[in-house]
Amino acid sequence: MTSALTANVNGLDLSYIDHGGDAAVSAVALHGFALNCHSFDEVAPALSDRLHWYALDQRGHGHSDRAAELSDYSRDHMAADVGGFIEALGLERPVVLGHSMGGMNAMTFAARHPDRLRALVLIDVGPGVSVDGVQQVRQFVQGPYEMDSLDAWVDMTHQYYPFRSKEGIRKRLEVSLRETPEGKMAKMFDERFREADFRGVADGRDGIWETANALTMPTLLLHGENSPVLKREQAEEFADKVEVVRLVTIADAGHSVAGDQPKAFTEAVRDFLSDVL
């Protein structure tokens, strides 16, 4: 059974889910931009025998506090939150997993503090990403912030996640939307992310090759075969240039690999853990 908790990190109350279990090794899981801790609901239980999962709502997302200024949503700030969260919970060298923006943050933390984690799992993210794919993410974020019903959200979201069933999307949205006083269903991230001058996604790539080349711990890169964000050649370049990176491409998956193909995701992570832990 999962439980929702809060940790004070760098002056912000950050919400997280403790997926429980008896695994000796901890895992900190970081979602993508404008998403939340529920991004790992489909895979955490299946890996609970190997990892004790803590899925974090990063600053400005889900139930976590919003930062005072948009400039406080930099990769430096969010990477610092990873370290602060590990310290707040007293975790001993966890595995850190990160999807998209969360992967950028995880990579940055891992490169700067290699002694504080055991291994790194990056989900459809790397030093090179598709400009068109990033723009698609921006369009999703800048789209509707609230809609009249859950059904409307399911229909709209399915356009961006064609590899998932509408039933699966509905289950995720049921815990990822909030009801407004007017009875509408709204997203749960800082609404300022939708401002045209907010460059959080694009600016997050600055200096990322230097960060990637600094990685020294075992790193699994899970690439969605049909991802619009990380193309195959970009994933292969990352794995070719950075010796510690092991690339696994997941068939019939887009950018959201864990949700699109949870079984294949679980198998790839389990194989990786068997080799490195």
C-alpha positions in Angstrom: 0.0 0.0 0.0 1.3 3.5 -0.8 1.2 6.4 1.5 1.4 10.2 0.7 3.9 12.1 2.8 5.8 15.4 2.9 9.5 16.3 3.3 10.8 19.8 3.8 13.6 20.3 1.3 15.4 23.5 0.6 12.6 25.5 2.2 9.8 23.8 0.3 7.4 21.1 1.4 7.7 18.4 -1.2 5.1 15.7 -1.5 6.0 12.1 -2.2 4.7 8.6 -2.3 6.3 5.8 -0.3 5.5 2.6 -2.2 6.7 0.5 0.8 8.1 -3.0 0.7 11.0 -4.8 2.3 13.7 -4.2 -0.3 17.1 -3.2 1.2 17.9 -0.8 -1.6 16.0 2.5 -1.9 14.9 4.3 -5.1 14.1 7.9 -5.7 11.9 8.4 -8.8 11.6 11.8 -10.6 8.7 12.5 -13.0 8.8 14.6 -16.2 7.8 18.2 -16.7 4.2 19.0 -15.7 3.6 15.4 -14.5 3.8 14.1 -10.9 4.8 11.2 -8.6 2.1 8.9 -10.1 4.2 8.6 -13.2 5.6 5.4 -11.7 2.4 3.8 -10.3 2.4 1.1 -13.0 6.0 -0.1 -12.4 6.9 0.5 -8.7 4.9 -2.4 -7.3 6.3 -4.8 -9.8 9.9 -3.9 -8.7 9.2 -3.7 -4.9 11.2 -6.9 -4.2 14.3 -5.1 -5.5 13.7 -1.4 -4.7 11.9 0.5 -2.0 10.4 3.3 -4.1 10.0 6.9 -3.1 8.3 8.8 -5.9 8.6 12.5 -5.6 6.5 15.4 -6.6 9.2 17.8 -7.7 8.9 21.5 -6.8 6.0 23.1 -8.6 4.4 19.8 -9.4 1.6 17.7 -7.9 1.0 18.5 -4.2 4.5 20.0 -3.7 5.0 23.7 -2.9 5.4 26.1 -5.8 8.6 28.1 -5.9 8.6 31.8 -5.2 10.1 32.7 -8.6 10.1 31.1 -12.0 13.9 31.3 -11.9 13.8 28.9 -8.9 12.8 26.1 -11.3 16.3 25.7 -12.8 18.0 22.4 -13.2 20.5 23.4 -10.4 17.7 24.0 -7.9 15.9 20.8 -8.8 19.1 18.7 -8.7 19.7 20.2 -5.2 16.3 19.0 -4.2 17.3 15.5 -5.1 20.1 15.6 -2.6 18.0 17.4 0.0 15.3 14.7 -0.3 17.8 11.9 0.1 19.2 13.6 3.1 15.8 14.4 4.6 14.7 10.7 4.4 18.1 9.4 5.5 18.5 7.2 2.4 21.8 5.4 1.9 23.0 5.5 -1.8 19.6 5.0 -3.5 19.1 4.2 -7.1 17.8 7.4 -8.8 15.4 7.1 -11.7 14.3 10.1 -13.8 12.0 10.6 -16.7 12.5 13.5 -19.2 13.0 16.7 -17.0 13.4 14.4 -14.0 16.1 12.6 -15.9 17.9 15.8 -16.5 17.7 16.6 -12.8 18.8 13.0 -11.9 21.7 13.1 -14.3 22.9 16.4 -12.9 22.8 15.2 -9.3 24.5 12.0 -10.3 27.4 13.8 -12.1 27.9 16.1 -9.1 27.5 13.6 -6.3 28.5 10.1 -7.6 29.2 8.9 -4.1 25.6 9.4 -3.1 23.8 6.9 -5.3 24.3 3.3 -6.5 23.0 3.6 -10.0 21.1 5.8 -12.4 18.1 5.0 -14.6 17.3 7.6 -17.3 13.9 7.4 -19.1 13.8 8.8 -22.6 16.2 11.6 -22.0 19.7 12.5 -23.0 22.1 15.3 -23.9 20.5 15.5 -27.3 16.7 15.7 -27.7 14.5 16.5 -30.7 13.4 20.1 -31.0 10.1 19.0 -32.4 9.6 16.6 -29.5 10.3 19.3 -26.9 7.8 21.6 -28.7 5.2 18.9 -28.5 5.7 18.9 -24.7 5.3 22.6 -24.6 2.1 22.5 -26.6 0.7 19.9 -24.1 1.6 22.2 -21.2 0.3 25.3 -22.8 -3.0 23.6 -23.8 -6.0 23.5 -21.5 -5.3 23.9 -17.8 -8.8 22.9 -16.8 -11.6 21.1 -18.5 -15.3 20.4 -17.7 -14.9 16.7 -16.9 -12.5 13.8 -16.5 -13.9 12.3 -19.8 -12.8 15.4 -21.7 -9.3 15.1 -20.2 -9.1 11.4 -21.1 -10.0 12.1 -24.7 -7.5 15.0 -25.0 -4.7 13.2 -23.3 -5.0 10.1 -25.4 -3.9 12.1 -28.4 -0.5 12.5 -26.7 -0.2 9.0 -25.4 -1.5 6.8 -28.2 0.2 3.6 -26.8 -1.9 3.7 -23.7 -5.5 2.6 -23.4 -8.1 5.2 -22.4 -8.7 3.0 -19.3 -5.1 3.4 -18.3 -5.1 7.1 -18.9 -8.3 7.5 -16.8 -6.7 5.7 -13.9 -3.7 8.0 -14.0 -5.8 11.2 -14.4 -8.0 10.2 -11.5 -5.1 10.9 -9.2 -3.4 13.6 -11.2 -6.2 16.2 -11.5 -7.9 18.4 -8.9 -11.5 19.7 -8.8 -11.8 23.5 -8.8 -14.4 25.4 -6.8 -16.4 25.7 -10.1 -16.5 22.0 -10.5 -14.0 21.7 -13.3 -11.0 19.3 -13.4 -7.7 21.1 -13.5 -4.0 20.1 -13.8 -1.7 20.0 -10.8 1.4 22.0 -11.6 2.4 25.6 -11.3 0.3 27.5 -13.8 3.2 29.8 -14.5 4.8 27.0 -16.5 2.4 27.9 -19.2 3.7 31.4 -19.6 5.3 32.0 -23.0 8.6 33.4 -21.6 9.1 30.4 -19.3 12.0 28.5 -20.8 12.4 25.7 -18.3 12.5 22.8 -20.7 14.8 24.4 -23.2 17.2 26.0 -20.7 17.4 22.6 -18.9 19.6 21.4 -21.7 22.4 24.0 -21.2 25.7 22.3 -20.4 24.1 18.8 -20.5 26.8 17.1 -22.5 29.4 18.2 -20.0 27.1 16.7 -17.3 26.6 13.5 -19.2 30.3 13.0 -19.8 30.9 13.3 -16.0 28.8 10.2 -15.2 30.7 7.4 -13.5 28.1 5.1 -12.1 26.2 2.4 -13.9 23.5 4.1 -16.0 20.5 2.5 -17.8 19.0 4.6 -20.6 15.5 3.4 -21.5 14.5 4.8 -24.9 10.9 4.7 -26.3 11.1 3.3 -29.8 8.5 5.8 -31.1 9.5 8.7 -28.8 9.1 12.2 -30.4 11.5 13.6 -27.8 14.6 11.3 -27.9 15.2 9.9 -31.3 17.1 6.6 -31.8 20.2 8.2 -33.2 20.3 10.6 -30.2 20.0 7.7 -27.7 22.7 5.7 -29.5 25.0 8.7 -29.5 24.6 9.1 -25.8 25.4 5.4 -25.2 28.3 5.5 -27.6 30.0 8.5 -26.1 29.4 7.8 -22.4 30.9 4.5 -21.4 28.8 3.8 -18.4 25.5 4.1 -20.3 23.6 1.0 -21.2 20.9 1.6 -23.9 17.7 -0.4 -24.0 15.1 0.5 -26.6 11.5 -0.3 -25.6 9.3 -1.3 -28.6 5.8 0.2 -29.0 6.6 3.0 -26.5 6.6 6.8 -26.9 8.2 9.3 -24.6 6.4 8.0 -21.5 8.1 4.6 -21.4 7.0 3.4 -18.0 3.3 4.1 -18.7 3.3 2.9 -22.3 5.0 -0.4 -21.7 5.2 -1.1 -18.0 6.1 -4.8 -18.3 9.0 -4.2 -20.7 10.1 -1.3 -18.5 10.1 -3.5 -15.4 12.0 -6.3 -17.1 14.7 -4.0 -18.4 15.2 -2.4 -15.0 15.2 -5.8 -13.3 17.9 -7.1 -15.6 20.0 -3.9 -15.1 19.7 -4.2 -11.3 20.7 -7.9 -11.4 24.0 -6.8 -13.0 24.9 -3.7 -11.0 23.6 -4.3 -7.4 
